[in-house]
Amino acid sequence: MQTSNRLTHSALLRRKPFLSSSDSARAKQDIDTFLDAKIEEWNATVPFARHLEGTEIHLQYYRQTLIEHAWRIRLMRTVQSYALHKITRVNAEAAKLYAAYQDEEMLHDVLFMKDAEKVGLSAQDIFATEPNLHTRLLAGYLYFVAEHEKVLGVICYSYLVEYTTQKITPKQIRAMSTSLGKDMIVGQAAHLNTDLVEDHTQDMWNILSLFVESEQDIVDIKRYFDEIQELLRQFFVDMYERFGTTELQSA
């Protein structure tokens, strides 16, 4: 009886990337320009968009952001582990890079929890607080994308986070070093340091670019950015409506 190999989706084949080195650089520049415009749009339309860059902090709002950061990292690591499973079936090189990135990021919830403790929130307080609806919707959206669309859509989330972190978070850390005190934001500073030293923005582009297989994928990357930003916008609008109108406090 004649037999054949029944295995599929095992990332056995090594395909030549659609983007050459020069094409990849041009595509990244185009996408980064697109994201720069999204940051400007964000600052113009999202309430409290630059609050953490200010001289005073709404403490209740800030406390809630730490809770949500911890939960978001916890939820994302399960989503991204599922995405890694999908990636291993189609691109071994991307899987290796994505696994290394997850290894560096996966436990960073504890960094935000350490800063939360400085403002009176214990681990038990965080565990007892249900994640915001929009945090849960974001996790669900990424699960859906991983299962039914293109895995690059999940990688888009990480690229968006890393790119905007590189652009925005250093300003926030400098400002909070004054408004809250350096000893109050040790965890967040360590998180930023990892992102910058390891150059996670470039790492994520190296992964994302491996999944660009046509010009349509560039279009779809921008569509994913639009959708992810809208979910994040809804989260921050809700946060402002719930916590942003409380009395200003400087810690």
N, C-alpha and C positions, 0 to 999 in steps of 0.2 A: 504494500500500500504506500502510495506516495504521500509524503508529509510536507508541510510548509510551516514557516514560523508564524505563530498566531499572535505574537506580541505586537501591540501598537502603542503609540503615544509614549514612547520610552526615551525620547531625546537621544536616540542612538545616532541619528544623522547630524552632521555639523554643516549647517547651511551658511553660505556667504551672506553677511548682513546686507540688507537693502541699501543702507546708508554708508557711503564711503566716509573716510575720516573727514574730508573737507565738507561733504554734504551734512554730516552729523554736526559739525561746528556751526554751519549756517542754520540748520534746523533749530539748534539750541538757542542761537541768538534770536531767531524769530519767535520762539516760544517764550524766551525770557522777556522780550519786548512786550509780548502779549500780557505776561504776568505783571510787568511793571504798570501797565495800564489798569489791570485789575486791582492792584494795590492802591492806585490813585482813586479809583472808583470806590473802593472799600473805605478809604479815609473820608471820602466826601459823603457817603450814604449810610454808614453804619454808626449808630450812636455809641459814644465812648470808644471809638476806634483807636484813639491815641491816648486813652486815659492813663495807661501805665507809663507813658512818657512824660506825664505831668509832674508838678511839684507836690501834689497832695493825692492821697489815695482814698477812695471809698472802701473802707475796710471790709464791709460785708460783701461787697461785689468781689473784691480781691480774694477773700476766703473761698467764695464759691468757685472762682476760676481755678483755684488750686485743687479743689475737690473734683472738678470736671476734668482737669488735665490728668489727674491720677486715673480716673475712670476711663477716659478716652484711650490712654496708653494700654490699659488692661484689655479693653474691648478690641482695640486695633491689633494687638498681638495675636489674638485668636483669628481675626479676619486675615491678617497677613500671613499667618502660618498656613491657613487654608489656601491662600493665593500661592504660597511657596509650593505646596503640594501640586497645584495646577502647573506651575512653572517647571517643576522637575520633569514633567511629562513631555515638554516641548522644547526646552532649551537648557541644557546642562550648565553652560557658562553663566547664563543669567541666574540660574538657581544658586550657583556657588556665590555669586556676588550678593544676591538678595539675602541668603542665609547669613553671610558675614555682617551685613547691615543690621539684620534682626538681632544678631548676637550682641551688637553694640548698643542697641536701643531697647531691648525687650524689658529690662528691669528698671527703666528710668522713671517708672511711677513712684519708686521709693524716694527719688530725689525731690519730687514735688510734695510727697508726704512729709519729708523732713522739714521743708519750708512751711507746710501747713501746721505742723506741730508748733512752730515758732509763733503762730498767731492763734494758738489755743485749740487747734483741731487735732484730736487723737486719731489713730488708725481706726478705732472703733467708730468714731464720729463719721469718718469717710465711708466705711463699710455700711453704716446705717442710713446713709443718704443715697437715695435712688438717683441714677444718672439722669440728666436732663433728657426730655423727650427727643430733642434734636440730636443729642449725642447718640442715642439709640437708633434714630433714623439714619444717621450717617453710617453707623456700623452695618445696619441692614442693607442700605444702598450698596455698600462695597461688597457684601456677601452676594447680592443679586448680580452685580457686575462680574464678579469672579465666576459665578456659576453659569450665567446665561449670556454674557457678552464677551468682552476682550479683557484678558488679565492685565493688559497695560492700563486699563482704567483704575485698577487698584494701585498700581505703581504710580499713577498720576497723583494720587492722594499724597504719597510720600514725597514725591518731587515738589508738589505745591507747598507742603509743610516745610521741607528743608530750604527751598528757595526763599520763602517769605521769612523764615527764621533768620536766615543769613542777612536779609535786608532790614528787618524790623527789630528783632530781639536785642541786638547790641544796644540800641537806643533805649529800650525798656530797662535793660539791666543797669545801664549807667544812671538812668533817672531813678530807679528804685533803690540804687545804692545810696542815694541822698534822701529820698522820701521815706523809705523804710529802714535803711541801714544795711551795710554789706553783710553783716552777720545774719540778717533775716532772709537772704536770698541765695544762700550758699548752694542749695540744690539746683536752683534754676541756672545759676552761673556755671555749675559743673555740666549741666545738660547742654548749655550753649557751647561750652568749651569743646565737648566731644564732637558736636556737629561741625564746628569750624575747623578744629585740628584734623579731624578725619575727612574733612571736605565732603560731607554727606550729600551736598547738592550735586557735585560732580559724580559721586558714586551712584546716585539715583539716576542721573542722566545716562551713565554708562549702561545701566540696566534697561531703562526705558527705551533707549535707542535701539537695543537689540530686538524690540518688539515692533518697531516701525517697519512695516513690510510694503507700504504703499504711501502715496501722497494723501490718500484718504485717512490713513492713521494719524497724520499730522492734524488734519481737520478734527478728527475724533478726540485727539488729546485736548484740544482747546474746548471742545464740547464737554468733556469730562471736568475740566477745570471750572467751567461755568457752573455746572451742576453741583460740584463739591462746594464751590464758594457760596452758592445760594443756600445750601444746607447749613454751612457755617454762619452765614449772615443771619439766618433765622435764629440760630442758637444765640448769637450775641444780641440781637434785638430782644429776645426773650429775657436774657440775662439783665439787660438794661432796664426793662420794664419791671422786673422783679426786684432788682437790687440797686440799680443805678440812681434812684431818686432819694436814697437815704442820705443822711447828713455826712458831709465830707469829714474824714478823719485822717490824720497823719499818725502813723504808728511811732 
